[in-house]
Amino acid sequence: MEHKIIRTKVNDNSWGRWCVSCHHKFEDGEDRHEWRMSLKTQNVYHAGGFWNTHCHKCFVQNLVYWQEELTKTFDELPNSLKELA
């Protein structure tokens, strides 16, 4: 996972000025989270996904959601696939 905390500036263009989950508009000086899930090897353009912008609350909620879903999916794998990890 790639993650960075960005301080919003008034003269920012429209990119990243709103939380993609709750649509909170970031004010001047307010921190926002920019992150994306990355693949282990990224040899193809955009293979790691696109950057997401979140407020603090939505960032944490999404982290918890990803963690729960990835754990559930991994637990449901056959043992032969878990051994590859």
C-alpha positions as CSV (number, residue, x, y, z in Angstrom):
1,M,0.0,0.0,0.0
2,E,1.2,3.5,-0.9
3,H,0.0,6.2,1.5
4,K,0.8,9.8,2.0
5,I,-0.8,12.6,4.0
6,I,-1.1,15.8,2.0
7,R,-1.9,19.3,3.4
8,T,-4.5,21.0,1.3
9,K,-3.6,24.4,-0.2
10,V,-6.2,26.9,-1.4
11,N,-4.5,27.1,-4.8
12,D,-4.7,23.4,-5.4
13,N,-6.5,22.4,-8.6
14,S,-9.7,20.4,-8.2
15,W,-7.9,17.1,-8.0
16,G,-8.0,15.7,-4.4
17,R,-10.1,18.4,-2.9
18,W,-12.9,16.1,-1.9
19,C,-13.1,12.8,0.0
20,V,-14.1,10.2,-2.5
21,S,-16.3,8.4,0.1
22,C,-18.2,11.1,2.0
23,H,-17.6,14.1,-0.4
24,H,-16.1,16.2,2.4
25,K,-14.5,19.3,0.9
26,F,-11.0,19.9,2.3
27,E,-10.3,23.4,3.5
28,D,-7.0,25.3,3.3
29,G,-4.4,23.6,5.6
30,E,-6.5,20.5,6.3
31,D,-4.7,17.2,6.0
32,R,-6.1,14.5,3.6
33,H,-5.0,10.9,3.0
34,E,-3.9,9.8,-0.5
35,W,-3.4,6.1,-0.9
36,R,-3.6,3.2,-3.3
37,M,-3.2,-0.6,-3.1
38,S,-0.1,-1.7,-5.0
39,L,0.7,-5.0,-6.6
40,K,3.9,-6.9,-5.7
41,T,5.1,-6.4,-9.2
42,Q,3.8,-3.6,-11.3
43,N,5.0,-4.1,-14.9
44,V,1.8,-2.9,-16.5
45,Y,0.6,0.7,-16.7
46,H,-1.9,1.4,-13.8
47,A,-1.5,-2.2,-12.4
48,G,-1.4,-0.8,-8.9
49,G,-4.6,1.1,-9.2
50,F,-5.5,4.7,-8.9
51,W,-4.9,7.2,-6.0
52,N,-7.8,7.6,-3.6
53,T,-8.3,10.7,-1.5
54,H,-10.0,10.4,1.9
55,C,-10.6,12.3,5.1
56,H,-9.3,10.8,8.3
57,K,-12.5,9.0,9.2
58,C,-13.1,7.5,5.8
59,F,-9.4,6.5,5.5
60,V,-9.6,4.5,8.8
61,Q,-12.9,3.0,7.9
62,N,-11.6,1.8,4.5
63,L,-8.4,0.4,6.1
64,V,-10.6,-1.7,8.5
65,Y,-12.8,-2.8,5.6
66,W,-9.9,-3.9,3.4
67,Q,-8.3,-5.7,6.3
68,E,-11.5,-7.6,7.1
69,E,-12.2,-8.5,3.5
70,L,-8.6,-9.6,2.7
71,T,-8.5,-11.8,5.9
72,K,-11.9,-13.3,5.0
73,T,-10.9,-14.0,1.4
74,F,-7.5,-15.5,2.5
75,D,-9.2,-17.7,5.1
76,E,-11.6,-19.1,2.4
77,L,-8.7,-20.1,0.2
78,P,-7.9,-23.8,-0.1
79,N,-4.8,-24.8,1.9
80,S,-2.9,-25.5,-1.3
81,L,-3.1,-21.9,-2.2
82,K,-2.4,-20.6,1.3
83,E,1.0,-22.5,1.1
84,L,2.0,-20.2,-1.7
85,A,2.0,-17.2,0.6
